Structures are given as structure tokens and as C-alpha cells.
Amino acid sequence: MKIFFASFLSLLPILLFPLEPDDGVQIKYYGHSCFEFICGGRRILVDPFTPDWFDYQLPQGRIDLAFSSHEARDHRHFDGLQVDRIYCASGERNEFQMLANGCVDTVSGRQSESFQGHTCEFWTVPSFHDDIQGLRNGVNGILCFDFDSLRIVHLGDIGHVLEPHQIQAIGPVDVLMIPIDAYHIIPLPQAKMIVDHLHPRIVIPMHYHTDRARITFDPADLDNFLAMFPDVRQPGTSRVTLRKQDLPAEPYLLVLNYLSDDEHE
């Protein structure tokens, strides 16, 4: 009886105060530059692509927030998606065009969302799609997300090495999504320089050749980029859950598979 009572007392805090929800952020890769971040039950989508150019899956179900780094069909395609709010980066200023309930508004600076005990701050840093001040390919918005202090940065179609003021505006980076498409965007040595300047803990490549793309890429880009890093991990999955406290002491490059046809949402 004493043993049972002691066991009951040990369980009492759990019964009265349930365990906190998972404090990690799940990152899901759909292919090209499209990712989904899931935190506290909230779904956040970045850079959805047109199905005319790719055979990747698109997200199913309701999306709470969706973001676009710049105005291009492979980064800003919301047709057919169920999205509560859409944020399109200006690329020229630290602001978004926000679309919700048929209305358009402009929001500037850092924005904050709170949900189920979690907080997500997000902002955009102006940049260019090329290395000649946007004269060839236009502007690009770097997308920054801070999930309970876990900072994820999606570079969109960055086309140049970052300036000091951009590095400062981005701040310390935990997870970096970087395009490695030397055919359309940025030479690989410059992409590696961006990584070296930002010092992320985890680097996730995106925007490269696969068997699901119907547009031209250099198939060698991914292997050439991987060769620049001493620690490359390929878990063979399209998703990973990351927590601030579990980040590695030494940075590594993480290659995610695109979401396959037989995987469930």
C-alpha cells in the first residue's frame, strides 16, 4: 500500500500539470525552395512553387501562415492552397504585403505571433536576386523566423554575398536554407561565403536539380556544394525536428529528401 501511495504521489504532478508540448520545430521539405515549419500545431509555409514546373507534392490541408521571398512562379504560387494569411516580402524594404480575408495591408519590421505557449517572430531583409543590384533579376526578400529563440533563415533566391548591414539585420542563425543553383542564381563559392559569414549551426541546401524538376539546373551543383563541407548528413527523410538545446557544437550540412508520393502529410 505504501508503494502504491508513493507511486501515486510521483505521478500527481504529471496528472495535475501535463507535460509541456514538444518545444521543437519540425521542418518539412517539399522540394525546390518550399519548406513547412510546424511549431505548437501552427503550420507555416515558405515559397510554394507552381506545379507547372515541378512534380513535387504541394501541401494539403489548412496552412496558418504562408510566405514568399520574391515574385516568381517557383516561389509565389498560392493557387489551390488553403492559407489563412499570406506574407509577400517586398525585397526593397523591410516589409511584407499581407493578404488576409481578401484584404491587402503593408506590415513593416518584426512581426510576432503567439500560439499554444510558443512565440514566432518573423521579418524580412531586403536583398537582390543577382550581383548587379537587381538590374537583371530584380529583388529578393530574405525570410527570418525566430521560434522561441530558434532562428531559421530562408535566403530565397539570394544572388550575391551579403553586406555587413544585411548580416546584422539577420542576426545569429541556427538553421540556414540556402539556394545552390549556380545556373540561375549564385556561384557556389559565393554561396559558401554566405555560409561562412552567417555561421549557422545547420545548413540545408535547396533550389537544386532533382528528377522532379522540369526546368534546367546543373545536376552537379549539389555534389559540388557538399564537397565544400567536412560534415554532411543525409538522413534519407523529408522532415526533421530541431530544438535549440539540441543544436550541434560544430556546424553540419543537412540534406533533406523532397516529400515523396508515399509519405503522409
Contacts in CASP RR format, 6 or more apart in sequence:
PFRMAT RR
TARGET T0000
AUTHOR 0000-0000-0000
METHOD contacts of the structure
MODEL  1
MKIFFASFLSLLPILLFPLEPDDGVQIKYYGHSCFEFICGGRRILVDPFT
PDWFDYQLPQGRIDLAFSSHEARDHRHFDGLQVDRIYCASGERNEFQMLA
NGCVDTVSGRQSESFQGHTCEFWTVPSFHDDIQGLRNGVNGILCFDFDSL
RIVHLGDIGHVLEPHQIQAIGPVDVLMIPIDAYHIIPLPQAKMIVDHLHP
RIVIPMHYHTDRARITFDPADLDNFLAMFPDVRQPGTSRVTLRKQDLPAE
PYLLVLNYLSDDEHE
21 40 0 8 1.000
21 116 0 8 1.000
21 117 0 8 1.000
22 40 0 8 1.000
22 241 0 8 1.000
23 118 0 8 1.000
23 148 0 8 1.000
23 243 0 8 1.000
24 39 0 8 1.000
24 147 0 8 1.000
24 148 0 8 1.000
24 150 0 8 1.000
24 241 0 8 1.000
24 242 0 8 1.000
24 243 0 8 1.000
25 37 0 8 1.000
25 38 0 8 1.000
25 39 0 8 1.000
25 147 0 8 1.000
25 150 0 8 1.000
25 152 0 8 1.000
25 241 0 8 1.000
25 242 0 8 1.000
25 243 0 8 1.000
26 36 0 8 1.000
26 37 0 8 1.000
26 38 0 8 1.000
26 39 0 8 1.000
26 239 0 8 1.000
26 240 0 8 1.000
26 241 0 8 1.000
27 35 0 8 1.000
27 36 0 8 1.000
27 37 0 8 1.000
27 152 0 8 1.000
27 175 0 8 1.000
27 204 0 8 1.000
27 239 0 8 1.000
27 240 0 8 1.000
27 241 0 8 1.000
27 242 0 8 1.000
27 256 0 8 1.000
28 35 0 8 1.000
28 36 0 8 1.000
28 37 0 8 1.000
28 38 0 8 1.000
28 238 0 8 1.000
28 239 0 8 1.000
28 259 0 8 1.000
29 35 0 8 1.000
29 204 0 8 1.000
29 206 0 8 1.000
29 238 0 8 1.000
29 239 0 8 1.000
29 256 0 8 1.000
29 257 0 8 1.000
29 258 0 8 1.000
29 259 0 8 1.000
30 36 0 8 1.000
30 48 0 8 1.000
30 49 0 8 1.000
30 56 0 8 1.000
30 57 0 8 1.000
30 58 0 8 1.000
30 59 0 8 1.000
30 238 0 8 1.000
30 258 0 8 1.000
30 259 0 8 1.000
31 49 0 8 1.000
31 54 0 8 1.000
31 56 0 8 1.000
31 206 0 8 1.000
31 210 0 8 1.000
31 212 0 8 1.000
31 258 0 8 1.000
31 259 0 8 1.000
32 47 0 8 1.000
32 49 0 8 1.000
32 54 0 8 1.000
32 56 0 8 1.000
32 74 0 8 1.000
32 206 0 8 1.000
32 207 0 8 1.000
32 213 0 8 1.000
32 258 0 8 1.000
33 46 0 8 1.000
33 47 0 8 1.000
33 49 0 8 1.000
33 69 0 8 1.000
33 74 0 8 1.000
33 75 0 8 1.000
33 154 0 8 1.000
33 156 0 8 1.000
33 157 0 8 1.000
33 177 0 8 1.000
33 179 0 8 1.000
33 206 0 8 1.000
33 207 0 8 1.000
34 45 0 8 1.000
34 46 0 8 1.000
34 47 0 8 1.000
34 48 0 8 1.000
34 49 0 8 1.000
34 56 0 8 1.000
34 58 0 8 1.000
35 45 0 8 1.000
35 46 0 8 1.000
35 47 0 8 1.000
35 154 0 8 1.000
35 177 0 8 1.000
35 206 0 8 1.000
36 43 0 8 1.000
36 44 0 8 1.000
36 45 0 8 1.000
36 46 0 8 1.000
36 59 0 8 1.000
36 63 0 8 1.000
37 43 0 8 1.000
37 44 0 8 1.000
37 46 0 8 1.000
37 145 0 8 1.000
37 147 0 8 1.000
37 152 0 8 1.000
38 44 0 8 1.000
39 115 0 8 1.000
39 118 0 8 1.000
39 120 0 8 1.000
39 147 0 8 1.000
39 148 0 8 1.000
40 115 0 8 1.000
40 116 0 8 1.000
40 117 0 8 1.000
40 118 0 8 1.000
41 115 0 8 1.000
41 116 0 8 1.000
42 64 0 8 1.000
42 65 0 8 1.000
42 113 0 8 1.000
42 115 0 8 1.000
42 116 0 8 1.000
42 118 0 8 1.000
42 120 0 8 1.000
43 59 0 8 1.000
43 62 0 8 1.000
43 63 0 8 1.000
43 64 0 8 1.000
43 65 0 8 1.000
44 63 0 8 1.000
44 64 0 8 1.000
44 65 0 8 1.000
44 66 0 8 1.000
44 67 0 8 1.000
44 120 0 8 1.000
44 145 0 8 1.000
45 59 0 8 1.000
45 63 0 8 1.000
45 65 0 8 1.000
45 66 0 8 1.000
45 67 0 8 1.000
45 81 0 8 1.000
45 83 0 8 1.000
46 66 0 8 1.000
46 67 0 8 1.000
46 68 0 8 1.000
46 69 0 8 1.000
46 143 0 8 1.000
46 154 0 8 1.000
47 67 0 8 1.000
47 68 0 8 1.000
47 69 0 8 1.000
47 74 0 8 1.000
47 75 0 8 1.000
47 76 0 8 1.000
47 154 0 8 1.000
47 156 0 8 1.000
48 58 0 8 1.000
48 59 0 8 1.000
48 66 0 8 1.000
48 68 0 8 1.000
48 75 0 8 1.000
48 76 0 8 1.000
48 77 0 8 1.000
48 78 0 8 1.000
48 81 0 8 1.000
49 56 0 8 1.000
49 58 0 8 1.000
49 73 0 8 1.000
49 74 0 8 1.000
49 75 0 8 1.000
49 77 0 8 1.000
50 73 0 8 1.000
50 74 0 8 1.000
50 77 0 8 1.000
51 58 0 8 1.000
51 77 0 8 1.000
52 73 0 8 1.000
52 214 0 8 1.000
53 73 0 8 1.000
53 74 0 8 1.000
53 213 0 8 1.000
53 214 0 8 1.000
53 215 0 8 1.000
54 74 0 8 1.000
54 212 0 8 1.000
54 213 0 8 1.000
54 214 0 8 1.000
54 215 0 8 1.000
55 212 0 8 1.000
55 213 0 8 1.000
55 214 0 8 1.000
56 212 0 8 1.000
56 258 0 8 1.000
56 259 0 8 1.000
57 259 0 8 1.000
57 260 0 8 1.000
57 261 0 8 1.000
58 80 0 8 1.000
58 81 0 8 1.000
59 81 0 8 1.000
59 265 0 8 1.000
60 265 0 8 1.000
61 82 0 8 1.000
61 265 0 8 1.000
62 82 0 8 1.000
62 83 0 8 1.000
62 84 0 8 1.000
63 81 0 8 1.000
63 82 0 8 1.000
63 83 0 8 1.000
63 84 0 8 1.000
64 83 0 8 1.000
64 84 0 8 1.000
64 85 0 8 1.000
65 83 0 8 1.000
65 84 0 8 1.000
65 85 0 8 1.000
65 86 0 8 1.000
65 87 0 8 1.000
65 113 0 8 1.000
66 78 0 8 1.000
66 81 0 8 1.000
66 83 0 8 1.000
66 85 0 8 1.000
66 86 0 8 1.000
66 87 0 8 1.000
67 86 0 8 1.000
67 87 0 8 1.000
67 88 0 8 1.000
67 89 0 8 1.000
67 96 0 8 1.000
67 122 0 8 1.000
67 143 0 8 1.000
67 154 0 8 1.000
68 75 0 8 1.000
68 76 0 8 1.000
68 78 0 8 1.000
68 86 0 8 1.000
68 87 0 8 1.000
68 88 0 8 1.000
68 89 0 8 1.000
69 75 0 8 1.000
69 89 0 8 1.000
69 124 0 8 1.000
69 140 0 8 1.000
69 141 0 8 1.000
69 142 0 8 1.000
69 143 0 8 1.000
69 154 0 8 1.000
69 155 0 8 1.000
69 156 0 8 1.000
69 157 0 8 1.000
70 76 0 8 1.000
70 89 0 8 1.000
70 91 0 8 1.000
70 129 0 8 1.000
70 138 0 8 1.000
70 139 0 8 1.000
70 140 0 8 1.000
70 141 0 8 1.000
70 156 0 8 1.000
70 157 0 8 1.000
71 88 0 8 1.000
72 157 0 8 1.000
74 215 0 8 1.000
75 156 0 8 1.000
75 157 0 8 1.000
76 88 0 8 1.000
78 86 0 8 1.000
84 100 0 8 1.000
85 98 0 8 1.000
85 99 0 8 1.000
85 100 0 8 1.000
86 98 0 8 1.000
86 99 0 8 1.000
86 100 0 8 1.000
87 96 0 8 1.000
87 97 0 8 1.000
87 98 0 8 1.000
87 99 0 8 1.000
87 107 0 8 1.000
87 111 0 8 1.000
87 122 0 8 1.000
88 96 0 8 1.000
88 97 0 8 1.000
88 98 0 8 1.000
88 99 0 8 1.000
89 95 0 8 1.000
89 96 0 8 1.000
89 124 0 8 1.000
89 140 0 8 1.000
89 141 0 8 1.000
89 142 0 8 1.000
89 143 0 8 1.000
90 96 0 8 1.000
90 97 0 8 1.000
90 124 0 8 1.000
90 126 0 8 1.000
90 139 0 8 1.000
90 141 0 8 1.000
91 124 0 8 1.000
91 126 0 8 1.000
91 127 0 8 1.000
91 139 0 8 1.000
91 140 0 8 1.000
91 141 0 8 1.000
92 126 0 8 1.000
92 139 0 8 1.000
93 108 0 8 1.000
93 126 0 8 1.000
94 108 0 8 1.000
94 109 0 8 1.000
94 123 0 8 1.000
94 124 0 8 1.000
94 125 0 8 1.000
94 126 0 8 1.000
94 169 0 8 1.000
95 106 0 8 1.000
95 107 0 8 1.000
95 108 0 8 1.000
95 109 0 8 1.000
95 124 0 8 1.000
96 106 0 8 1.000
96 107 0 8 1.000
96 108 0 8 1.000
96 111 0 8 1.000
96 124 0 8 1.000
97 104 0 8 1.000
97 105 0 8 1.000
97 106 0 8 1.000
98 104 0 8 1.000
98 105 0 8 1.000
98 106 0 8 1.000
98 107 0 8 1.000
109 123 0 8 1.000
110 121 0 8 1.000
110 122 0 8 1.000
110 123 0 8 1.000
111 121 0 8 1.000
111 122 0 8 1.000
111 123 0 8 1.000
112 119 0 8 1.000
112 120 0 8 1.000
112 121 0 8 1.000
113 119 0 8 1.000
113 120 0 8 1.000
113 121 0 8 1.000
113 122 0 8 1.000
114 120 0 8 1.000
118 147 0 8 1.000
118 148 0 8 1.000
119 146 0 8 1.000
119 147 0 8 1.000
119 148 0 8 1.000
120 145 0 8 1.000
120 146 0 8 1.000
120 147 0 8 1.000
120 148 0 8 1.000
121 145 0 8 1.000
121 146 0 8 1.000
122 143 0 8 1.000
122 144 0 8 1.000
122 145 0 8 1.000
122 146 0 8 1.000
123 144 0 8 1.000
123 169 0 8 1.000
124 141 0 8 1.000
124 142 0 8 1.000
124 143 0 8 1.000
124 144 0 8 1.000
125 141 0 8 1.000
125 142 0 8 1.000
125 144 0 8 1.000
125 166 0 8 1.000
125 169 0 8 1.000
125 170 0 8 1.000
126 139 0 8 1.000
126 141 0 8 1.000
126 142 0 8 1.000
126 166 0 8 1.000
127 139 0 8 1.000
127 140 0 8 1.000
127 141 0 8 1.000
127 142 0 8 1.000
127 155 0 8 1.000
127 158 0 8 1.000
127 159 0 8 1.000
127 160 0 8 1.000
127 162 0 8 1.000
127 166 0 8 1.000
128 134 0 8 1.000
128 137 0 8 1.000
128 138 0 8 1.000
128 139 0 8 1.000
128 140 0 8 1.000
128 158 0 8 1.000
128 159 0 8 1.000
128 160 0 8 1.000
129 136 0 8 1.000
129 137 0 8 1.000
129 138 0 8 1.000
129 139 0 8 1.000
129 140 0 8 1.000
129 157 0 8 1.000
129 158 0 8 1.000
129 159 0 8 1.000
129 185 0 8 1.000
130 136 0 8 1.000
130 137 0 8 1.000
130 138 0 8 1.000
130 159 0 8 1.000
130 160 0 8 1.000
131 159 0 8 1.000
131 160 0 8 1.000
131 161 0 8 1.000
131 186 0 8 1.000
131 190 0 8 1.000
137 157 0 8 1.000
137 159 0 8 1.000
140 155 0 8 1.000
140 156 0 8 1.000
140 157 0 8 1.000
140 158 0 8 1.000
140 159 0 8 1.000
141 156 0 8 1.000
142 153 0 8 1.000
142 154 0 8 1.000
142 155 0 8 1.000
142 156 0 8 1.000
142 158 0 8 1.000
142 166 0 8 1.000
142 170 0 8 1.000
143 153 0 8 1.000
143 154 0 8 1.000
143 155 0 8 1.000
143 156 0 8 1.000
144 151 0 8 1.000
144 152 0 8 1.000
144 153 0 8 1.000
144 154 0 8 1.000
144 170 0 8 1.000
144 171 0 8 1.000
145 151 0 8 1.000
145 152 0 8 1.000
145 153 0 8 1.000
145 154 0 8 1.000
146 152 0 8 1.000
148 244 0 8 1.000
149 244 0 8 1.000
150 174 0 8 1.000
150 175 0 8 1.000
150 242 0 8 1.000
150 243 0 8 1.000
150 244 0 8 1.000
151 171 0 8 1.000
151 172 0 8 1.000
151 173 0 8 1.000
151 174 0 8 1.000
151 175 0 8 1.000
152 174 0 8 1.000
152 175 0 8 1.000
152 176 0 8 1.000
152 177 0 8 1.000
153 170 0 8 1.000
153 173 0 8 1.000
153 175 0 8 1.000
153 176 0 8 1.000
153 177 0 8 1.000
153 198 0 8 1.000
153 200 0 8 1.000
154 177 0 8 1.000
155 176 0 8 1.000
155 177 0 8 1.000
155 178 0 8 1.000
155 179 0 8 1.000
155 194 0 8 1.000
156 177 0 8 1.000
156 179 0 8 1.000
156 207 0 8 1.000
157 179 0 8 1.000
157 184 0 8 1.000
157 185 0 8 1.000
157 207 0 8 1.000
158 178 0 8 1.000
158 179 0 8 1.000
158 185 0 8 1.000
158 186 0 8 1.000
158 194 0 8 1.000
159 185 0 8 1.000
159 186 0 8 1.000
159 190 0 8 1.000
160 186 0 8 1.000
160 190 0 8 1.000
161 190 0 8 1.000
161 193 0 8 1.000
161 194 0 8 1.000
161 197 0 8 1.000
162 170 0 8 1.000
162 194 0 8 1.000
162 197 0 8 1.000
162 198 0 8 1.000
167 197 0 8 1.000
167 198 0 8 1.000
170 198 0 8 1.000
172 199 0 8 1.000
173 198 0 8 1.000
173 199 0 8 1.000
173 200 0 8 1.000
173 201 0 8 1.000
174 200 0 8 1.000
174 201 0 8 1.000
174 202 0 8 1.000
174 242 0 8 1.000
174 244 0 8 1.000
174 247 0 8 1.000
175 200 0 8 1.000
175 201 0 8 1.000
175 202 0 8 1.000
175 204 0 8 1.000
175 242 0 8 1.000
176 195 0 8 1.000
176 198 0 8 1.000
176 200 0 8 1.000
176 202 0 8 1.000
176 203 0 8 1.000
176 204 0 8 1.000
177 204 0 8 1.000
177 205 0 8 1.000
177 206 0 8 1.000
178 191 0 8 1.000
178 194 0 8 1.000
178 195 0 8 1.000
178 203 0 8 1.000
178 204 0 8 1.000
178 205 0 8 1.000
178 206 0 8 1.000
179 185 0 8 1.000
179 186 0 8 1.000
179 191 0 8 1.000
179 205 0 8 1.000
179 206 0 8 1.000
179 207 0 8 1.000
179 208 0 8 1.000
180 188 0 8 1.000
180 191 0 8 1.000
180 205 0 8 1.000
180 206 0 8 1.000
180 207 0 8 1.000
180 208 0 8 1.000
180 221 0 8 1.000
180 222 0 8 1.000
180 225 0 8 1.000
181 207 0 8 1.000
181 208 0 8 1.000
181 217 0 8 1.000
181 218 0 8 1.000
181 221 0 8 1.000
182 188 0 8 1.000
182 191 0 8 1.000
182 218 0 8 1.000
182 221 0 8 1.000
183 216 0 8 1.000
183 217 0 8 1.000
183 218 0 8 1.000
183 221 0 8 1.000
184 207 0 8 1.000
184 217 0 8 1.000
185 207 0 8 1.000
188 221 0 8 1.000
188 224 0 8 1.000
188 225 0 8 1.000
188 228 0 8 1.000
191 225 0 8 1.000
192 225 0 8 1.000
192 228 0 8 1.000
195 203 0 8 1.000
199 251 0 8 1.000
200 251 0 8 1.000
201 247 0 8 1.000
201 248 0 8 1.000
201 251 0 8 1.000
202 242 0 8 1.000
202 247 0 8 1.000
202 248 0 8 1.000
202 251 0 8 1.000
202 252 0 8 1.000
202 253 0 8 1.000
202 254 0 8 1.000
203 229 0 8 1.000
203 251 0 8 1.000
203 252 0 8 1.000
203 253 0 8 1.000
203 254 0 8 1.000
204 253 0 8 1.000
204 254 0 8 1.000
204 255 0 8 1.000
204 256 0 8 1.000
205 222 0 8 1.000
205 225 0 8 1.000
205 226 0 8 1.000
205 253 0 8 1.000
205 255 0 8 1.000
208 217 0 8 1.000
208 221 0 8 1.000
208 222 0 8 1.000
208 225 0 8 1.000
209 217 0 8 1.000
209 218 0 8 1.000
209 219 0 8 1.000
209 221 0 8 1.000
209 222 0 8 1.000
210 258 0 8 1.000
212 258 0 8 1.000
222 255 0 8 1.000
225 253 0 8 1.000
226 232 0 8 1.000
226 253 0 8 1.000
226 255 0 8 1.000
229 252 0 8 1.000
229 253 0 8 1.000
231 250 0 8 1.000
231 251 0 8 1.000
231 252 0 8 1.000
231 253 0 8 1.000
232 252 0 8 1.000
232 253 0 8 1.000
232 255 0 8 1.000
233 252 0 8 1.000
233 253 0 8 1.000
233 254 0 8 1.000
233 255 0 8 1.000
234 254 0 8 1.000
234 255 0 8 1.000
235 254 0 8 1.000
235 256 0 8 1.000
236 256 0 8 1.000
236 257 0 8 1.000
237 256 0 8 1.000
237 257 0 8 1.000
238 256 0 8 1.000
238 257 0 8 1.000
238 258 0 8 1.000
238 259 0 8 1.000
238 260 0 8 1.000
238 263 0 8 1.000
239 256 0 8 1.000
239 259 0 8 1.000
240 254 0 8 1.000
240 256 0 8 1.000
END
